[in-house]
Amino acid sequence: MKIISVFILLIYWSIMISAPVMGKNSIKNHNKDRKIVSNF
């Protein structure tokens, strides 16, 4: 039971750490798309 709870905590923390990074990447991609559209 203890091993399972530790495993769940590891998954939880990896999501919490990676979520903001993924969010920043998606925002950058949106800005690139907007620039491409505005050039046309």
N, C-alpha and C positions, 0 to 999 in steps of 0.2 A: 504493500500500500504506500509506503514512504517513497519507494522508487517512482511509482506512478505520479505522485504529487510533485516530486522534483522535476519529472519530465514535463508535466503540464506547466510548471513555473518557467522552465526553460523556453518552451514554445511561446508562452505569454510575453516574456521579456524580449524574445527575438522579434515578435510582431510589434511591440511597443517601440523598439529601436529602429526597425526597418520601415515602419509606417511613415514617419516624418520624412525620411530620405526619399521614399517612393513619391510622396506628395510633392516634394521640391522638384523631382525629375519631371513629373507630369505638368507642373506649372511652367517649367522651362520649355517643354515641348509645345505647350499652348502658345507661349510667347513667340517661338520660332514660326509656328503655323500662322499666327496673326501677321508677322512681318512679311511672310511670303505672300499672303493674301493682299496686304496693303500695297506691296510693290506692283501688283497687277492693277 
